[in-house]
Amino acid sequence: MTDADVVRTTVPTSSPETIAALRAVAQRVRWLATAIVDAANRGRPNRTGVKVGGHPASCASIVEIMVALWFHELTRHDRVSVKPHASPVLHAINYLLGDLDETYLPTLRAKGGLQSYPSRLKDPDTVDFSTGSVGIGATAALWAAMSHRYLRSHVDTAPEAGRFISLLGDAELDEGAVWEAIADPAVSRLGELMWVVDLNRQSLDRVIPDIQIERLQGMFAAAGWQVVTLKWGQSISRLFEQPGGADLRARLEQMPNEEYQRMLRVDGSEVGARIVASGASRELQDLVDRTAPDELAEAVRDLGGHDLPQLIETFGSLDTHRPSVVFAYTIKGRGLPTEGHPNNHSALLTESQMSTLAESTGSSVEDPWRRLAPGSEAAELCARRAAALRRSPHQAAPALPVPPSLGHPYRKPISTQAALGRLLADLPRDAPLAAARVVTCSPDVASSTNLGGWINKTGVWSVEDRRDWFADDAERVLKWSEVTSGRHIELGIAEVNLVGLLGELGTTWSRWGERLIPIATLYDPFVSRALEPWSYGIYAGAQSILVGTPSGVTLAPEGGAHQSITTPSIGLEQPGCVAWEPCFPQDLEWTFLHAMSQVGIAGGTSAYFRLSTRPIDPAAASLPDDPDLLERRRRQAIAGGYRLSGHDPRIEDVTLVGVGAIMPEVVRAAEILADQGVVAGVVCLTSPDLVFRSLQQRARRNPGEGGNIIDDLFPAAAPAPLVTVMDGHPHTLSFLAGARGDQIRCLGVTEFGQSSDLDDAYRIHGIDTASILDAALSLAGR
């Protein structure tokens, strides 16, 4: 046993009456959770034949852990992430606490009912974290703790928070996202963080052959966590103290998981023979002989994760100066007829098994939602805990003025990436109230994504101030001052961590009533790597801005490893997010400030920006001098795009549509076509996403998001063949053929790139000026 393996067996100070009440509550929760799943599968019609499903065994293993928390340990300030398959347990608890109406209990996985997995936004009762994505939801509490630390160090009115707790299954520790989060250096200082691992040693398909608990303990300990293990309950621990008890413990702890699980499935009279089957000392044989078979069968099931007194004592005595993890040994299906069966993961109980469970838990099949007896200790406990956990609604975050423009003209060629750096650097001076709510993040690419000016002005945030050993270095360009007042958070090279933190920073407005505008930069090719946790965050209600830069093959010398292809489609297809790819610096400023104004508000949205390091001449944008026309251009830019060509669209022979850094080639192609007598319109899209939405809303009876920008860009009275060009996969813009039923040729990137100069890169992928001309002339019949 390692030093990190702290085994709790101390008897707590809770009264026998309290423990008895907790056990009664646990029995009712076990029944309710199972009945919720049963009602979803056998209690309502299923005309499609598609199984409803559920996970009673996964629920049963964690019941005592959750009862110890909700009915003894938690305060109203604590926030808990519940493992996905235990959602019925959470709903059962909320029902007993008066936080869920009885009418919802039969509605698991039904329209308008309880979600399949805990959902912050879709469930009718209190859910702190959405946890459908295995491993991702577990780390959410960690990033929420860090987000609250940041909020408290910057906002005087930020409310108090308690502990941030994750309840996860042991199989979730296979997920890489878990270990990326644990390894971040700042995490070791988050004493408010607690994880509880439901160590039932089963995954979906099997009994896990080797849990390697010491390896897991060592990995957490090496990351600076306090590690506590609850292996055995107090009843069997008393057997361990008798003569032969040490041998019994050794036998059970050396027993392979599969053998232990099999022992749980035999008749109680066979348990003793199985314990001594591989040879036993005289003392162990005597202990087995003098212990009643039923007592012995129950004792081997007495694991720490089901021992309420131990759980209470453990949760109340953890170190608060560093994060803690509790490995709680449990039995999957504890208390159910499927207890310990290797195939019990989603096994449903039969009608007769439900009747047996109802009898053993003091419940009723005929009245499954019956509450605890009024006046009983258990009912009184529920009432007290309901009052203790009741949360007051927070006030809505006050309005935050985000200007539509900063008003500084762009005169020299500049990339959109550099323009973002300039915008952020100017923000503290030009819009100080908005800048005070901005927090930037990056995975060790802050300087290479042009955040240096912002960092120099605002500093780098740290859980605690750190000495800057380079403060006296006159040659240093980037001032890396790590202080609690900083506004940039730098993570290691782990994009999953980046978007995990981004998501929780983006929920402070709804979680605590304090608005932040989180902005993260990462290399665009790695958006795909971060996609699941990014999408998870948006699903859970996060609002933030993700900047992928540099994008496409435009960063030609870097080659294929740093060239993104499919990210434009990812942005267009991601719900709860608007995807942008502006070309000109003024477009970047307008669209980015607009995106900022939509973050951290009710009905707001996240944004994804695909930026480039290619310098673009701002003069090519042909910005109007007249203020009213300039405002019209701004409105078009934030609606999704505008026409650069000034002629009447009805005289066009062909329309060229460009996005992002490729626009100089599009403009040049139009100029050459004009010399050849071909009239080419030029459309500059800032957001193919919004233009697609505009197209979609045409067929809706109740038009909504999207506006009529599609009709402004492609007037129905002016049909013309389309050539679309972008530094990304060409199918992203293929929908434009549906705007007027035009012929279309889509140019873009469909192959992995290679190192080259810019002209060669564009030529290789067929997005250079010559390729645009060829496509346009072919469609125009020339």
Secondary structure, DSSP 8 states (H G I E B T S, - for coil): --TT-EE-----S--HHHHHHHHHHHHHHHHHHHHHHHHHHHSS--SS-------HHHHHHHHHHHHHIIIII--TT-EEEE-GGGHHHHHHHHHHTT-S-GGGGGGTTSTTS--SS--TTTSSS--SS---STTHHHHHHHHHHHHHHHHHHH-TT------EEEEEEGGGGG-HHHHHHHH-GGGGG-TTEEEEEEE--B-SSSB-S---HHHHHHHHHHTT-EEEEE-B-HHHHHHHTSTTHHHHHHHHHHS-HHHHHHHHHS-GGGHHHHHSTT---HHHHHHHHHS-HHHHHHHTT-BGGG-HHHHHHHHTS--SSS-EEEEEE--TTTTSTTTT-TT-TT----HHHHHHHHHHHT--SSSTT----TTSHHHHHHHHHHHHH--------------S-------S-B-HHHHHHHHHHHHHHH-HHHHTTEEEEESS-TGGGT-HHHHHHH-EE-SS----TTTT-TT-SS---EETT-SEEE--S-HHHHHHHHHHHTTHHHHTS---EEEEEE-GGGGTTTHHHHHHHHHTT---EEEE-S-TTSSGGG-GGG--SSHHHHHHH-TTEEEE---SHHHHHHHHHHHHHTSSSTT--EEEEE---S-B-GGGG---SSHHHHHHHHHHHHHTEEE---S-GGG-SEEEEEEGGGHHHHHHHHHHHHHTT--EEEEEES-HHHHHHHHHHTT-SS--TTTTHHHHHS-TTS---EEEE-SS-GGGGGGGHHHHT--EEEE---S---S--HHHHHHHHT-SHHHHHHHHHHHTT-
